[in-house]
Amino acid sequence: MNYLRRYTDLPALLHLLLSEELTFLDPDRWDDRNDAYYLNRYRESNELETLLAICFTQAAETYHHWRVFCHGSSGVCLYFNHARLVGFLNKNLAIRSGPCIYRTMSAASRREIKPPELPYLKRAAFKDEREYRILFAQKHYGRKTVATVRIPLTCLRKIVVNPWMPQPLFEATAATIYSFSRGAHIEVVQSTLIDNERWKSFANGAA
């Protein structure tokens, strides 16, 4: 199955489970000022009052993602069915989505940037993130810094809890998630990225 993964934290997950809503935020809050600038240029060129975003990755699990995007004992990775999530969201006229495009500085200088590319264009140093970005764009109704859009929980297929959470806390967390999942068939597991018994077993046969 083709997934979109979102690294986030337990409060954001509980909000999603209780409200069945995705939360879109203002890019001005992002660390990457290049990203924020490009999105603001896109907003201005399209005369949008509001442009918000939520980011996913199409990459498999990496240590980088855990450390950068949700480090700590409350981090979780949400696995969404790509086709189902994007297909549902694209019914909303305020939604635009697509994979990020990665370019080096020299490549960008040789090619004119087209306005529709602005919200998806990133420097090549970020290419390992394999980001997929979903935008919330409105021309009217006043400037917003946050917005929510309802989705069916059936879009969410799996929840992976961070590898640093102690086992008793993971078991309690998993039970809580299941109690809020409203019958949706969502798998809850803990990442073994940094402590995997099968991986460690390969060392036992070393000469």
N, C-alpha and C positions, 0 to 999 in steps of 0.2 A: 504494500500500500504506500502511496506517495503522501508523505506527511509535511505539514508546516509545523515547526517547533517554536514554541515561545518560552523563553526563560524568564521567570518572574518569581514572585514570592507567595507565601501562603495567604496573606490578606487579600491579594488580588485574585487568587484562585477561589477563595471562599465567596468573594463578591460575585465572581462569574457563576459559581454554582447556585447561589441564592437568587440572583437577579436574572440569570441567563442573558447577560449583556457583556459585550466587549467594551473596554474603555479606551477611547482615543485621546491622546494628550498633545499639548502644544510643543512643537519641535524646539521652541526657544529654551526649553528646559534641558535639552540634550547636551552632553559633553562635547560632541563633535560640532564645533562652530561652523565648519564648512557645510555640513549637512543643513544646519539651521538656516544658513545664508541662502543656499540653493532653494530650499523650500519657501522661504520668504520671497525670493525673486519670482518663483512660480506663482505664489499667491498674488503678488502685485501685478504680474503680467496678465493674469486671468481675472483681475478685479474681484478677487474672492475676499469676503469679509472673514471667513474662517477657513483654516487649513490645519487639520490635525492628523496624526498618524499613529499607527501601531505596527511594530516590527516583529518579524518572524525570521527563522533561518530554515534553509533547505538542506543544511549540512547535518551529517551524523553527529552524535554526541562527542564533544571535545572538552578537555580540561579548561581550555581558554573560555568557552562559553559559560561554564559554571563559575569560574573565578571572576570574570568581568561583569556578567549580567545579573548574577543572583548569588554571589558568594555568601556563605553563612548557612546556619542550620534551618533557615526558613525558605531556602531556595527550592523551586520546583521547575520542571520542564513539562509543558503541556503539548501533547501531540494531537494536532488537528488533521482530520481528513482534508487534504488540500482541495480536491475537486468539490466536495460538499460545502466546505466553508466559503470558498471564493464564489461558488455558484449561488449560494444563498445571499451573500453580501452584495453581489453585483445586481441584485434585484432592486437595491436601494440606489436612487439616483444620486445620492450624495457620495457614494463610494466609488473609488478608483483604485486599482491595484496593479502590481507588477513586480518582477524581480529587479533588483538593483543592477546597475551597469557599472563596471569597474574600469577605470582608465588611469594610465600614468599621466604625469604632468606633461610630458612631451607629446603624448598621443592627444591629449585634450587641446594642446596648443595648435595642433595641425588640423583639427577638425572642428567646424562650427557646431556649437551645441544647439540642438533644436529645443524649443520651449517645452514640449511634452516630456523631454528627457530629464528636465531639471530636478524633479522630486525623487528620481531614482538613480542619479549619478553620484558615484563615490570614488574616492581615490583608490588606486590599485592596492595600496597597503592593507585595505580592509577586505580583499577579495575572498579570503578564507572563511569569512562570516557567511557568505552565500545568502545574503539577506533578501527577503521578500517583504515588500512594504505595502500596507493597505492604508489609503488616505480617506479622510472625511472632509469633503469640500463643500462650502456653501457660499453663495453670493449675497444672500440676504439674512435677515433675522439677527443681525448684530454679531460682533466678534465674540467667539467662544474660546476658552482655553481648555475645555474638557467636554467630551460628548460621549454618550453611550449608545450602542446599537444592539438590539436584541438578536440572539442567535439560538437555534435549537441545540440542546446539550448533546444531541446525537452527532454533532460535528466534532466533539471532543472524544477521542478514542482511547487515550492513555495518559497517565500522569506518572512522571518519574520524579521521585523525591531525591534531594541532594544526597551525596555519598557520606556527608559528615554527620548526619543525624543518628544518634544512638538508637539501637534496635527497639527498646521499649517505647521511645518517642515516635519512631516510625510506625509501629503497630497502632498506637493511639491515633496518629495522624491519618493513617489509612482508614481506620474505622470511622473517623469523623468525615472524611471525604466521601466514603460510601454512603453514610447517613444523609448527606446533602445532595447525592447524585440523582435523586428522584427517579430511580429505576433505570437510568441510562446505563448502558453496558460499558463502563469505563474501567480499564485495567489500572491498578495502582501498584507500582513496584518501587524499589529503591535502587538507585544507581550503584553499580559495583565497579565503577571506573578505576578507583584507586585501591580497591581491595577485592580482588576476584579470585576465588579458590581455583577455578579451572585454569586461569592464566598462571597462577603460582605453581600448579601441578606440573607444568611443562618443565620447570627447573629441576624437578626430581629425577629426570632421566639424563641430566647433563653428565657427561663423562668427567 
